[in-house]
Amino acid sequence: MRESGSSPRSNRAVQQGKSMTKTVRIENADTSNHQVRVFREMKNDAGEWVREPGAIGLDRPTSMIQETIWREKRLVIEEAD
């Protein structure tokens, strides 16, 4: 029996060392006035994470974004000041 969320195809890609792409959604899911910022970071040639300019603001309750991530790209989520 396969674990929930895994597929034979994605497991093969990991075993072969290939980078997979995953689509994710991030939502400001409560009704408070607190805002959320999402930053994109990419790995440079030295393997260090570098933040791309421009945060994505989730300024209202139920604001949502959809992004893709992979081995060399990640998202950082913070509560805005």
A tleap script that builds the chain and sets N, CA, C and O, in Angstrom:
source leaprc.protein.ff14SB
mol = sequence {
  NMET ARG GLU SER GLY SER SER PRO ARG SER
  ASN ARG ALA VAL GLN GLN GLY LYS SER MET
  THR LYS THR VAL ARG ILE GLU ASN ALA ASP
  THR SER ASN HIE GLN VAL ARG VAL PHE ARG
  GLU MET LYS ASN ASP ALA GLY GLU TRP VAL
  ARG GLU PRO GLY ALA ILE GLY LEU ASP ARG
  PRO THR SER MET ILE GLN GLU THR ILE TRP
  ARG GLU LYS ARG LEU VAL ILE GLU GLU ALA
  CASP
}
set mol.1.N position { 0.838 -1.182 0.000 }
set mol.1.CA position { 0.000 0.000 0.000 }
set mol.1.C position { 0.881 1.242 0.000 }
set mol.1.O position { 1.851 1.319 0.754 }
set mol.2.N position { 0.550 2.205 -0.835 }
set mol.2.CA position { 1.323 3.434 -0.975 }
set mol.2.C position { 0.920 4.440 0.089 }
set mol.2.O position { -0.255 4.543 0.440 }
set mol.3.N position { 1.906 5.191 0.608 }
set mol.3.CA position { 1.614 6.248 1.567 }
set mol.3.C position { 0.843 7.352 0.879 }
set mol.3.O position { 1.048 7.617 -0.305 }
set mol.4.N position { -0.051 8.000 1.624 }
set mol.4.CA position { -0.833 9.104 1.085 }
set mol.4.C position { 0.101 10.214 0.614 }
set mol.4.O position { 1.052 10.569 1.310 }
set mol.5.N position { -0.172 10.758 -0.565 }
set mol.5.CA position { 0.608 11.873 -1.092 }
set mol.5.C position { 1.827 11.477 -1.881 }
set mol.5.O position { 2.450 12.337 -2.505 }
set mol.6.N position { 2.201 10.199 -1.881 }
set mol.6.CA position { 3.364 9.803 -2.664 }
set mol.6.C position { 2.901 9.052 -3.902 }
set mol.6.O position { 1.820 8.465 -3.919 }
set mol.7.N position { 3.716 9.077 -4.913 }
set mol.7.CA position { 3.388 8.351 -6.129 }
set mol.7.C position { 4.633 7.633 -6.608 }
set mol.7.O position { 5.751 8.075 -6.342 }
set mol.8.N position { 4.446 6.532 -7.310 }
set mol.8.CA position { 5.623 5.835 -7.837 }
set mol.8.C position { 6.474 6.726 -8.720 }
set mol.8.O position { 7.701 6.630 -8.699 }
set mol.9.N position { 5.837 7.593 -9.497 }
set mol.9.CA position { 6.576 8.474 -10.401 }
set mol.9.C position { 7.454 9.445 -9.619 }
set mol.9.O position { 8.626 9.621 -9.954 }
set mol.10.N position { 6.897 10.091 -8.564 }
set mol.10.CA position { 7.691 11.051 -7.797 }
set mol.10.C position { 8.793 10.344 -7.022 }
set mol.10.O position { 9.884 10.896 -6.876 }
set mol.11.N position { 8.543 9.152 -6.528 }
set mol.11.CA position { 9.578 8.406 -5.804 }
set mol.11.C position { 10.733 8.061 -6.736 }
set mol.11.O position { 11.888 8.122 -6.317 }
set mol.12.N position { 10.458 7.704 -7.976 }
set mol.12.CA position { 11.521 7.405 -8.936 }
set mol.12.C position { 12.376 8.636 -9.190 }
set mol.12.O position { 13.600 8.532 -9.276 }
set mol.13.N position { 11.746 9.803 -9.311 }
set mol.13.CA position { 12.499 11.034 -9.564 }
set mol.13.C position { 13.449 11.325 -8.414 }
set mol.13.O position { 14.589 11.731 -8.641 }
set mol.14.N position { 12.995 11.125 -7.181 }
set mol.14.CA position { 13.856 11.360 -6.023 }
set mol.14.C position { 15.013 10.378 -6.028 }
set mol.14.O position { 16.156 10.767 -5.788 }
set mol.15.N position { 14.733 9.107 -6.299 }
set mol.15.CA position { 15.779 8.096 -6.308 }
set mol.15.C position { 16.821 8.373 -7.381 }
set mol.15.O position { 17.995 8.050 -7.201 }
set mol.16.N position { 16.411 8.961 -8.482 }
set mol.16.CA position { 17.338 9.254 -9.569 }
set mol.16.C position { 18.032 10.595 -9.369 }
set mol.16.O position { 18.850 10.982 -10.204 }
set mol.17.N position { 17.733 11.318 -8.287 }
set mol.17.CA position { 18.392 12.577 -7.992 }
set mol.17.C position { 17.879 13.751 -8.807 }
set mol.17.O position { 18.534 14.792 -8.865 }
set mol.18.N position { 16.728 13.605 -9.433 }
set mol.18.CA position { 16.178 14.698 -10.226 }
set mol.18.C position { 15.390 15.640 -9.328 }
set mol.18.O position { 14.811 15.222 -8.325 }
set mol.19.N position { 15.374 16.910 -9.696 }
set mol.19.CA position { 14.619 17.908 -8.961 }
set mol.19.C position { 13.164 17.856 -9.399 }
set mol.19.O position { 12.868 17.878 -10.594 }
set mol.20.N position { 12.266 17.786 -8.440 }
set mol.20.CA position { 10.844 17.779 -8.743 }
set mol.20.C position { 10.282 19.185 -8.526 }
set mol.20.O position { 10.813 19.964 -7.734 }
set mol.21.N position { 9.224 19.486 -9.226 }
set mol.21.CA position { 8.521 20.745 -9.047 }
set mol.21.C position { 7.213 20.456 -8.335 }
set mol.21.O position { 6.508 19.506 -8.676 }
set mol.22.N position { 6.891 21.274 -7.346 }
set mol.22.CA position { 5.674 21.107 -6.577 }
set mol.22.C position { 4.940 22.433 -6.528 }
set mol.22.O position { 5.548 23.466 -6.247 }
set mol.23.N position { 3.646 22.418 -6.795 }
set mol.23.CA position { 2.815 23.608 -6.687 }
set mol.23.C position { 2.200 23.640 -5.294 }
set mol.23.O position { 1.645 22.648 -4.823 }
set mol.24.N position { 2.308 24.801 -4.638 }
set mol.24.CA position { 1.752 24.963 -3.294 }
set mol.24.C position { 0.894 26.231 -3.254 }
set mol.24.O position { 1.083 27.157 -4.042 }
set mol.25.N position { -0.052 26.242 -2.313 }
set mol.25.CA position { -0.861 27.433 -2.068 }
set mol.25.C position { -0.637 27.872 -0.629 }
set mol.25.O position { -0.536 27.054 0.286 }
set mol.26.N position { -0.561 29.188 -0.455 }
set mol.26.CA position { -0.397 29.768 0.881 }
set mol.26.C position { -1.530 30.767 1.069 }
set mol.26.O position { -1.775 31.617 0.213 }
set mol.27.N position { -2.218 30.653 2.201 }
set mol.27.CA position { -3.375 31.508 2.465 }
set mol.27.C position { -3.233 32.197 3.811 }
set mol.27.O position { -2.785 31.589 4.784 }
set mol.28.N position { -3.615 33.468 3.866 }
set mol.28.CA position { -3.781 34.182 5.134 }
set mol.28.C position { -5.155 33.748 5.641 }
set mol.28.O position { -6.172 34.341 5.281 }
set mol.29.N position { -5.178 32.717 6.472 }
set mol.29.CA position { -6.408 31.971 6.708 }
set mol.29.C position { -7.229 32.378 7.926 }
set mol.29.O position { -8.266 31.766 8.182 }
set mol.30.N position { -6.815 33.375 8.679 }
set mol.30.CA position { -7.671 33.774 9.792 }
set mol.30.C position { -8.264 35.153 9.533 }
set mol.30.O position { -7.971 35.776 8.512 }
set mol.31.N position { -9.090 35.627 10.445 }
set mol.31.CA position { -9.816 36.883 10.212 }
set mol.31.C position { -9.203 38.081 10.925 }
set mol.31.O position { -9.828 39.140 10.991 }
set mol.32.N position { -8.001 37.936 11.456 }
set mol.32.CA position { -7.351 39.067 12.131 }
set mol.32.C position { -6.819 40.053 11.090 }
set mol.32.O position { -6.848 39.782 9.889 }
set mol.33.N position { -6.338 41.188 11.563 }
set mol.33.CA position { -5.779 42.206 10.673 }
set mol.33.C position { -4.290 42.019 10.416 }
set mol.33.O position { -3.682 42.837 9.725 }
set mol.34.N position { -3.690 40.964 10.955 }
set mol.34.CA position { -2.263 40.720 10.761 }
set mol.34.C position { -2.009 40.336 9.304 }
set mol.34.O position { -2.753 39.555 8.710 }
set mol.35.N position { -0.953 40.900 8.752 }
set mol.35.CA position { -0.590 40.650 7.356 }
set mol.35.C position { 0.558 39.650 7.283 }
set mol.35.O position { 1.339 39.503 8.223 }
set mol.36.N position { 0.639 38.977 6.163 }
set mol.36.CA position { 1.657 37.961 5.936 }
set mol.36.C position { 2.450 38.340 4.698 }
set mol.36.O position { 1.894 38.849 3.725 }
set mol.37.N position { 3.763 38.088 4.738 }
set mol.37.CA position { 4.626 38.302 3.574 }
set mol.37.C position { 5.231 36.968 3.170 }
set mol.37.O position { 5.588 36.146 4.014 }
set mol.38.N position { 5.339 36.772 1.874 }
set mol.38.CA position { 5.972 35.566 1.348 }
set mol.38.C position { 7.144 36.006 0.481 }
set mol.38.O position { 6.987 36.833 -0.418 }
set mol.39.N position { 8.310 35.452 0.755 }
set mol.39.CA position { 9.521 35.746 -0.010 }
set mol.39.C position { 9.926 34.502 -0.793 }
set mol.39.O position { 9.772 33.377 -0.319 }
set mol.40.N position { 10.442 34.721 -1.989 }
set mol.40.CA position { 11.016 33.634 -2.788 }
set mol.40.C position { 12.525 33.651 -2.597 }
set mol.40.O position { 13.145 34.714 -2.626 }
set mol.41.N position { 13.111 32.489 -2.403 }
set mol.41.CA position { 14.563 32.372 -2.318 }
set mol.41.C position { 15.035 31.287 -3.280 }
set mol.41.O position { 14.399 30.243 -3.425 }
set mol.42.N position { 16.168 31.557 -3.935 }
set mol.42.CA position { 16.763 30.622 -4.886 }
set mol.42.C position { 18.188 30.313 -4.434 }
set mol.42.O position { 18.856 31.153 -3.832 }
set mol.43.N position { 18.640 29.105 -4.729 }
set mol.43.CA position { 20.037 28.756 -4.441 }
set mol.43.C position { 20.917 29.290 -5.549 }
set mol.43.O position { 20.603 29.148 -6.731 }
set mol.44.N position { 22.039 29.915 -5.156 }
set mol.44.CA position { 23.002 30.384 -6.153 }
set mol.44.C position { 23.998 29.262 -6.464 }
set mol.44.O position { 23.862 28.153 -5.946 }
set mol.45.N position { 24.979 29.538 -7.290 }
set mol.45.CA position { 25.954 28.520 -7.700 }
set mol.45.C position { 26.773 27.977 -6.529 }
set mol.45.O position { 27.279 26.856 -6.591 }
set mol.46.N position { 26.905 28.777 -5.454 }
set mol.46.CA position { 27.649 28.344 -4.281 }
set mol.46.C position { 26.774 27.535 -3.317 }
set mol.46.O position { 27.254 27.067 -2.284 }
set mol.47.N position { 25.489 27.371 -3.658 }
set mol.47.CA position { 24.576 26.611 -2.808 }
set mol.47.C position { 23.972 27.414 -1.674 }
set mol.47.O position { 23.390 26.848 -0.749 }
set mol.48.N position { 24.108 28.750 -1.739 }
set mol.48.CA position { 23.565 29.629 -0.703 }
set mol.48.C position { 22.196 30.143 -1.132 }
set mol.48.O position { 21.957 30.397 -2.313 }
set mol.49.N position { 21.304 30.292 -0.158 }
set mol.49.CA position { 19.976 30.821 -0.453 }
set mol.49.C position { 20.045 32.333 -0.623 }
set mol.49.O position { 20.595 33.034 0.227 }
set mol.50.N position { 19.489 32.832 -1.713 }
set mol.50.CA position { 19.471 34.262 -2.024 }
set mol.50.C position { 18.018 34.685 -2.195 }
set mol.50.O position { 17.276 34.101 -2.985 }
set mol.51.N position { 17.626 35.706 -1.446 }
set mol.51.CA position { 16.248 36.190 -1.499 }
set mol.51.C position { 16.033 37.037 -2.742 }
set mol.51.O position { 16.815 37.945 -3.022 }
set mol.52.N position { 14.983 36.747 -3.483 }
set mol.52.CA position { 14.624 37.559 -4.642 }
set mol.52.C position { 13.955 38.835 -4.152 }
set mol.52.O position { 13.259 38.814 -3.137 }
set mol.53.N position { 14.156 39.945 -4.857 }
set mol.53.CA position { 13.538 41.200 -4.414 }
set mol.53.C position { 12.018 41.152 -4.537 }
set mol.53.O position { 11.465 40.501 -5.424 }
set mol.54.N position { 11.368 41.853 -3.629 }
set mol.54.CA position { 9.919 41.983 -3.692 }
set mol.54.C position { 9.183 40.870 -2.981 }
set mol.54.O position { 9.144 39.735 -3.454 }
set mol.55.N position { 8.601 41.199 -1.843 }
set mol.55.CA position { 7.788 40.240 -1.103 }
set mol.55.C position { 6.381 40.226 -1.689 }
set mol.55.O position { 5.912 41.217 -2.251 }
set mol.56.N position { 5.730 39.098 -1.547 }
set mol.56.CA position { 4.320 38.981 -1.917 }
set mol.56.C position { 3.527 39.204 -0.639 }
set mol.56.O position { 3.729 38.491 0.344 }
set mol.57.N position { 2.632 40.176 -0.637 }
set mol.57.CA position { 1.840 40.476 0.550 }
set mol.57.C position { 0.498 39.776 0.527 }
set mol.57.O position { -0.239 39.843 -0.457 }
set mol.58.N position { 0.192 39.107 1.618 }
set mol.58.CA position { -1.151 38.565 1.828 }
set mol.58.C position { -1.785 39.451 2.886 }
set mol.58.O position { -1.698 39.181 4.084 }
set mol.59.N position { -2.425 40.517 2.416 }
set mol.59.CA position { -2.816 41.619 3.294 }
set mol.59.C position { -4.209 41.494 3.894 }
set mol.59.O position { -4.543 42.210 4.838 }
set mol.60.N position { -5.012 40.605 3.363 }
set mol.60.CA position { -6.393 40.473 3.834 }
set mol.60.C position { -6.680 39.027 4.233 }
set mol.60.O position { -6.039 38.104 3.732 }
set mol.61.N position { -7.633 38.834 5.125 }
set mol.61.CA position { -8.058 37.465 5.396 }
set mol.61.C position { -8.505 36.794 4.093 }
set mol.61.O position { -9.153 37.417 3.252 }
set mol.62.N position { -8.162 35.568 3.946 }
set mol.62.CA position { -8.431 34.713 2.777 }
set mol.62.C position { -7.601 35.066 1.547 }
set mol.62.O position { -7.820 34.478 0.488 }
set mol.63.N position { -6.651 36.007 1.644 }
set mol.63.CA position { -5.731 36.240 0.527 }
set mol.63.C position { -4.919 34.974 0.309 }
set mol.63.O position { -4.480 34.340 1.269 }
set mol.64.N position { -4.719 34.605 -0.950 }
set mol.64.CA position { -4.012 33.362 -1.246 }
set mol.64.C position { -3.122 33.555 -2.462 }
set mol.64.O position { -3.440 34.318 -3.374 }
set mol.65.N position { -1.993 32.843 -2.453 }
set mol.65.CA position { -1.124 32.796 -3.628 }
set mol.65.C position { -0.862 31.337 -3.976 }
set mol.65.O position { -0.990 30.447 -3.136 }
set mol.66.N position { -0.500 31.119 -5.206 }
set mol.66.CA position { -0.063 29.798 -5.657 }
set mol.66.C position { 1.316 29.967 -6.273 }
set mol.66.O position { 1.518 30.815 -7.142 }
set mol.67.N position { 2.261 29.158 -5.819 }
set mol.67.CA position { 3.650 29.236 -6.274 }
set mol.67.C position { 4.167 27.829 -6.539 }
set mol.67.O position { 3.585 26.840 -6.093 }
set mol.68.N position { 5.263 27.760 -7.270 }
set mol.68.CA position { 5.937 26.477 -7.447 }
set mol.68.C position { 7.250 26.501 -6.675 }
set mol.68.O position { 7.899 27.540 -6.554 }
set mol.69.N position { 7.622 25.351 -6.163 }
set mol.69.CA position { 8.895 25.191 -5.473 }
set mol.69.C position { 9.601 23.973 -6.054 }
set mol.69.O position { 8.969 23.094 -6.639 }
set mol.70.N position { 10.906 23.934 -5.887 }
set mol.70.CA position { 11.712 22.778 -6.263 }
set mol.70.C position { 12.968 22.816 -5.424 }
set mol.70.O position { 13.096 23.678 -4.556 }
set mol.71.N position { 13.880 21.928 -5.651 }
set mol.71.CA position { 15.062 21.787 -4.805 }
set mol.71.C position { 15.829 23.101 -4.655 }
set mol.71.O position { 16.361 23.378 -3.580 }
set mol.72.N position { 15.897 23.907 -5.701 }
set mol.72.CA position { 16.677 25.146 -5.668 }
set mol.72.C position { 15.821 26.381 -5.423 }
set mol.72.O position { 16.326 27.500 -5.524 }
set mol.73.N position { 14.543 26.212 -5.103 }
set mol.73.CA position { 13.662 27.346 -4.826 }
set mol.73.C position { 12.809 27.032 -3.604 }
set mol.73.O position { 12.231 25.951 -3.494 }
set mol.74.N position { 12.742 27.995 -2.689 }
set mol.74.CA position { 11.893 27.822 -1.514 }
set mol.74.C position { 11.135 29.104 -1.242 }
set mol.74.O position { 11.459 30.161 -1.783 }
set mol.75.N position { 10.127 29.000 -0.403 }
set mol.75.CA position { 9.337 30.144 0.020 }
set mol.75.C position { 9.543 30.342 1.512 }
set mol.75.O position { 9.590 29.380 2.278 }
set mol.76.N position { 9.666 31.600 1.915 }
set mol.76.CA position { 9.796 31.953 3.330 }
set mol.76.C position { 8.573 32.792 3.679 }
set mol.76.O position { 8.273 33.778 3.006 }
set mol.77.N position { 7.873 32.397 4.731 }
set mol.77.CA position { 6.620 33.052 5.134 }
set mol.77.C position { 6.844 33.744 6.469 }
set mol.77.O position { 7.329 33.136 7.423 }
set mol.78.N position { 6.481 35.037 6.528 }
set mol.78.CA position { 6.663 35.809 7.753 }
set mol.78.C position { 5.424 36.642 8.031 }
set mol.78.O position { 4.696 37.029 7.116 }
set mol.79.N position { 5.198 36.912 9.310 }
set mol.79.CA position { 4.181 37.884 9.667 }
set mol.79.C position { 4.773 39.271 9.422 }
set mol.79.O position { 5.892 39.553 9.849 }
set mol.80.N position { 4.031 40.127 8.743 }
set mol.80.CA position { 4.520 41.479 8.450 }
set mol.80.C position { 4.547 42.307 9.730 }
set mol.80.O position { 3.751 42.087 10.643 }
set mol.81.N position { 5.477 43.264 9.783 }
set mol.81.CA position { 5.588 44.156 10.945 }
set mol.81.C position { 4.438 45.123 10.990 }
set mol.81.O position { 4.362 45.951 11.898 }
savepdb mol mol.pdb
quit
